[in-house]
Amino acid sequence: MPIVNRIAALSDEIALWRHDFHEHPELLYEVHRTAGIVADRLREFGCDEVTTEIGRTGVVGVIRGRKSASGRVIGLRADMDALPIEEESGVPYASKTPGLMHACGHDGHTAMLLGAAKYLAETRNFDGTAVVIFQPAEEGGAGGKAMVDDGLMTRWGIQQVFGLHNMPGLAEGHFALTPGPILAASDRFEVVVHGKGGHGGLGPHKAIDSVLIGAQIVGALQSIVARNVDPMKTAVVSACTFHAGSAVNIIPATATLGGTVRTFDPEVRDLVERRISEIADGIARAYGGSAETQYTRMYPATVNHAHETAVAVEVARDVAGADRVNERITPLMAGEDFAFMLLERPGAMILLGMGEGEECHHPAYRFNDAILGHGASYWARLIEKTMPAD
């Protein structure tokens, strides 16, 4: 079955919803306008329950099928927040808020799930309960965890949970996923190097150069993956910031560097955290200084469950055709806080191809409206196929 006919008929309306969200991006948990519109739409659709302020600003809608004998409850999750990026896409509905834009397609995710919710509330051609989840603060705020901590799974009795994310570079309308890890754990680190300030021309020998120490640390961090991590496993350590000094002839007393770590294996994650601290401390001491390391675990790896992945594959094939579904994609080093939901309930994250275009988080990123019907149909068919009414 291709795109659901009723959803195809809704495609223009779904696109208008997305454009409106795109024009009015909101950051992290401050998605009050977006969440308000989502809640109003769900009530208009006739959802049986609409609850706001879950995980601070999340929205949950409940749609009961025309039968309830199965007792099954499936959650469908979309994220709502934007990014602190100045938009350069050139679209006519570009962000009206300086410094913010939907550069990761969460506006599209929200619109697609709204489209599916409207269809499911109209038809109710399933046996069980669909719970539509609209989450804030995916971009670094752990909104998924906040909703789980606020009783998302237990309050509505969710038994399985599914997520979807757009994928630039994957052919338009194609789906991709894999059982096991699909997205990496995402962590942050910061190292503050303490040395001794001095004049760069008159007395460099009297100083303890924090910049030199920091530079040595940056280079040595690359040895973690090359010489500490099992070559059959995977990790990324990237030092992405370095701040020190205020004048070209003054050796600063302190330097601060930071970056990101991506892993799939919990043991590798532990190893990398330990080695960053050991390397920074050892190099700083060797040069007569000291280093303080702060390592922050952000999101765990997004790990798809085998049975739910198989379910998602079959549904995607129904929507796009078997030749447009890659069920063994190579895991990606991007992070996603849907991981927190998968720690609580079995489920799967699937990727939906956008075609060619700028990557997520790029100022010129453009969401492809042509995939809205694919995403909304995937959600609708997931409910109807896994909880059939007949």
N, C-alpha and C positions, 0 to 999 in steps of 0.2 A: 504494500500500500504506500503510495507517495504521500506528499503533503496532504493533510486532512483538508477536504473541500471547504468546510466551514472556516477553518483557520486561514486558508487562502483568501476567502472573502473578507476576512478581518485584517488582511495584511497592511492595507493603507492606514487603518486605525492604529494598529500596533506601531507602525513607523512614526505616526504623529506623536504617540506617547513617548517614543524614544527621543524624538527631536526635542520635545519639551524638556525631558530630563537632561538632555545634552546641553540645552541652553542655560540650564540652572543647576550646575554641578555643586555638590556639597561634599564636605570633607569628613572622613572618619565617622564619628558618632553624631555629627551635626547635620544629619540628613532629615531634618524636620519637615521641610517642604516635600521632599520625595516620599518619605514615609506617610505623610498625610494624604498625598494623592493616591498612593498605593492602597491605603486603608479605605479611602472613599470609593475607589474603583471596585474593590472586593465586595464592599457592601452593595454597590449598585448591581454587581453581577448576581447577588443573591447567595453569597457564601453563608453557610450555616453559623459560623463563628468568625469574628474578626477581632483580633487582640493586638493592641499596640504596646510599645514600651517594653518589649521583651529583649533583654540584653541592651537596655537603655533606650534604643530607638528602633529596634527591630519590629517587624510586623508578621503576624501569623494568621493565615486564613484556613478554615476547615471547610471541606466540601465532601459531603456524604453521598455515596452512590445510591442508586435506586434500590440496591440490595445491600444488606449488611451481614449476611450469614457467614461470610468468610472471616470476619473479625480482623481483617488486615488493615494496617495503617502505614502508608508510605509517605515520606517527606520529600519534597522537591525544593531545592534551595537556589536562590539567586542573590547576588550582592548588589548594593545600591550606591556605594560611595565612589567619589572621583579622586583625582590626584592634584597635588600642588604644582601644576605645570601650565605655562602660558601657551594657549592654543595657537597652532600655526597650520591648521588643517584646511582653511579656506572654505569650509562648508557654509551655506547660508544660515544655518541654525547654530553657528558657533557659540561657544560659551559667552555669556553676558557678564560673567564674574571674573574680573582680572586675576590672573595667577592661578586659576583653577580650570581643569577640563576633565572630561571623561576620556582619558587616554588609555583605558584598559577594557572598554566595552561593557562596563557594568550597567550603563543605561540600556544597552541592548539586552543584557541578561534579564533585567527587571521587566522590560517590555515583553520579552518572549514568555516569561512565566505568567505575566498578567494575561496575555493572549490565551495561554493554555487554561488559566483559571476561568476565564470567561466561557470558553468552550465547555469545560468540565462542569461548570455550574449550570449551563444550559442543558446539556445532554444527560449527565449523570449515568452514563452507560457503563457502570462498573459496580462491583460487589466489594465494598469496603469503604475506606476513608482516605482521601487525599489531603495532605497538609502542605500548603504552599508557604514557603519560608523566605522572607525578604530581610536580608541581613545587612547591618551597617558595618563600617570599619574593617573591611577586608584588607585594605592597603596599609598594613602595619599596626592596626589597632586591635587585632585579635577579636573582632566582633563575633566570629563563630564560637569562640570559647565563651564569650560573654553570654550568648544566647543559651548555650549548653548549661552554663552555670546557673542560669535563670530558670532552669527546668524545662527547656525545650523538648527534650526527648521523653521525659517522664510525664509531664503535664498533659501531653496529647497522645501518649502511648505509641510514639513512633517506633516502628519495628525495623524499617529499612530507610536509608536516606541516599538521595542521588544529587549530584551536582553537574553543572555544565559550564564550560568556558570557551569563548571564541579563540581561534588559532590562526593568526596571520601566517601566510606561507603554506598552509595546508589548503588544498584545492577547495574552491567554493562548494559548500553543501556536503562535503565529505566529513566523516566522523573518524575519530581515532581514540584509542584507549589501550590499556593493557592491565592484566591482573598484577597484583603486587604494587610496588612503588611506581607511581607515575610522575609525581612531582617531589622535589627535594625538601628536606628540612632546611629552614632558613634562619640563620643566626647572625648576630652582630658582635663585633669586638671593638674595643677602644684601648689603646695603649698610651699612657702618659709617661713620657721620658723626663726624668729630672737630672739635670746636669749642673753646670756652674757657668753663669754668664760671663762674658768678657768682650774686649775689643778685638774685632776680627783682623786688624792690622797691627796694632801695637803689642797685644799680649795674648795671641791665640793659645800659646803654650800654657798660660795660666788658667785657661777655661777648661771646662768639661763640656764638650760640644754635643748638645742634645740633638742637633740636626744630623750630625755624623752618626750618632748612636741610632737614631730613628731610621736613617737610610740603611744601615746595616741590618736592622730588624726587618725592614720591608723585604730586602733581598733574601734573608734567611727564612722567612715565612714560607717561601716557595719550596723549601726543602721538605716541608711536612708531607705534601702530596707525593713528591718525588722519592723520598727516602724513609718515610714513616708509615704511610698508608699502604696496605696490601695492594699490589698492582692489579689484582683481580677485582678490587673494589673501587669506589669512586668518591672523590671529594674535590671541592673547589675552595681555595683560600685566596681572596682578592683584597689587597689593601687599596682602598679607593679614596681616602682622604689623608692629607698631611698638612698640619697647620703649625707654623713656628715663626717666631721673629716678627720684627716691625721695622727694621732698618737693615740696609745692605751691608753695613760695616759692624754690626753688633751680633755677637754669638748669643743666641737666646738661652736662657736657663732651662726652658721647658719646650718640649715638642709633643704634639698629640697626633696620633695616627689612628685610623679606623678602617673597618672594612666589613666584608660579608663572608660567611662560610656556608657552603651547601653540601649536604651529605644525604645518604639514604639509610645507611646502617647505623643503629644506635651506638655500637661500639666504636665505629669510626668517628662519630660525633664526639664521644667522650675523649678519644685520643687527640683529636684536633684541638679541642678546648684546652686540654692539659699542655700540649706542645706549644701553643701560642704563648701561654704564660711562661713556660720554662725558657723558651727562646728569648723572649723579650727581657726577662730577668737576667739571664746569663750574659747576653750581649751587653746590657747596660752596666752590669757589674764589671765586666772585663774592661770597660772604658772608664771606670771610676764613678759611674752614675748609678741610677736606680730606675726601675720601671714598675708602674702599676697597671695591671691588666684587668679590664672589666669585660666579661663575656656574657652576652645576653641571649638566651634561647628564645627565639621568636615563635616560629611555627614548626611543628613536627613534620616529618615526611607524609605526603598524601598517599596512602596505601589502599588500593582498591581490593575489595574482597572478591574471591574467585567466582562464587555463585552469582553475585550481583553484577559482576563484570560480564558474565555470560548472558545475563538477562538484558543488560544495556546493549550488548552487541546485537542481539536478536531484534530489539526494538529499533536500533539505528538502521539495521538492514531493511526493516519494514518501511522506514521513512525514505532512505536514500538509495537502497539497492545494495546487494551483497558486495559488488565490486567497488563500492564507495565507502567501505568500512574497513579500517585497519585495526585489527584486534590485538596487535602486538607492536605498538609504537615503542620506540626507544624512549625511556624515561627522560624527562626534562629537568633542568636544574632550577627552574622557576619554583617559587614557593606559593602556597595557598592555605588559607586558614580553614578551608573546608576539612582539612586534616583533623581538626578537633572533633568534628561531627563523626568522622569515620572511626575515631577512637571509641566513640560511644555506641554506635550502631553499624551493622554491616551496610555497605553501599558501594557506590562507584562514581568517580569523576570521569566525564567524557569531554573530548575536545571537538569543536565544530569548526570546520574550515571556513576561512574568510576569503580565500584567494590571495593574490599578491597585494602587497601594501606594506606600509611601515609597521614595525613591531609595536607591541604594546608598550606603553610608557614613553612613546616618542611624541614630540609636540605636533607632528603632522599626521599622527594616527587617525585613520578614518574607519569607523564601523561600517560594514557592508550590509545595508538593509535587505539585500536579497536573501540573506540567511535567516531572517526573522521567522519565516514560515517553517523552515527546517527545525529550528529550535523549539518553537511552540508545538509543532507536531510531535517532536520527540517526547516532550513532556506529556502531552495528551495520550499518545499511544503507550507510553510507559505505564500509565495508570490503567488504561483499558486492557492492555495485553496481560499485565501481571495480576490484575484483579477482575477477570472477565465476569460479566453479569449473566452470561448464558452458559 
